[in-house]
C-alpha cells in the first residue's frame, strides 16, 4: 500500500472517530436536556389553584401558603397550609431529623399564649413530617389541630412555622359559635356544637386522590375503615416503597369527634397491625388501591369520625354504616 493511500485511510478513520465522538456528545446532551426539562410531576397536571389566606416565599425557593383555619367538630382549631414548588427542579424541605424538629416546633399564639398541636395518648394531631422533597410544579399539604380557647369576640390567631422570619398573623378562625350577651339573658343558651365537616376525598401529596369507601363495626367490637388511593393522572405514581409501606399502619389514626378519642390501628396479640399489608406499590393511571384498618374505639351510629392518613388532609364526617 502506498504512503498516499495509507495517509488517506488514516484521515478517514480519524474523521470517523471525530464524527462518532460528536454524535455521542450530541446524544448525551440531548438526554441531559430531556431530564432537565421542566415536567409536570406524575399524577398532577399543575399546582392546584386555591384561594390562600396568605403566602410567604422561603429562602429555599418554596412558597408557604396558609389555606384555612376553622373550628372542628371535636372543638379543636384546625389550620392547613402547604409548601408549593414553583421552580423547575425538586427542592428538599427537610430530612427525617429536621422533619421531626419542624413538627415539634410549629405552634399557634392566642392572647399572649403559645399552643402546640393537641396531644393525645399516642402522639400529636399534626401531619407526619419525615423526609420531604417537593417536586417541581407540585405542592405538599400539611395540617395541625390545636386546643385554643378562641371566641367569636376575638377570633384571630397567629401561626409560627420554622423557616418563616415572621409568623402568619391575624388568622380569622371560621366556624365559631356566636356568644350571647349574658347581661340580657337570665339563662344563657347552650352553645351549639360545630357542625361536622364532610370531606370524604382529599388530595395525597403524590397527586393521588384518597377517598373513604366504607365504615362498619367488625368482629370484636372493632371499627373497620376502608379507603382507596386513586391515580387520576396519565403516568404511574409510586405510592409507597417497601420501607414506607411498613410505616403506614403506624401513622393512621381514627377519631371519634366530640369525645376527642383518638386511636391508632389496633394490634393483635402478636403485635401485628389489623390493617392491609402493603409492599412496594406503584399505582397505574386510572387504577384504585383499596386498603383497610381496624380501630378499637367506642363509636355510636350518630357519632361522626375523622380518619387521619399520612401526607393528606383529614377525611371528615364519616359515620358507622357509611358506604360510598
Secondary structure, 3 states (H helix, E strand, C coil): CCHHHHHHHHHHHHHHHHHHHHHHHHHHHHHHHHHHCCCCCCCCCCCCCCCCCEEEECCCCCEEEEEEEEECCCCCEEEEEEEECCCCCCEEEECHHHHHHHHHHCEEEECCEEEEECEECCEECECCCCCEEECCCCEEEEEEEECCCCCCCCCEEEEECCCCCCCEEEEECECCCCCCCHHHCCCCCCCCCCCCCCECEEECCCCCEEEEEEEEECHHHCEEEEEEEECCCCCCEEEECHHHHHHHHHHCEEEECCCCEEEECCECCCCCECECCCCCEEECCCCEEEEEEEECCCCCCCCCEEEECCCCCCEEEECCCCEC
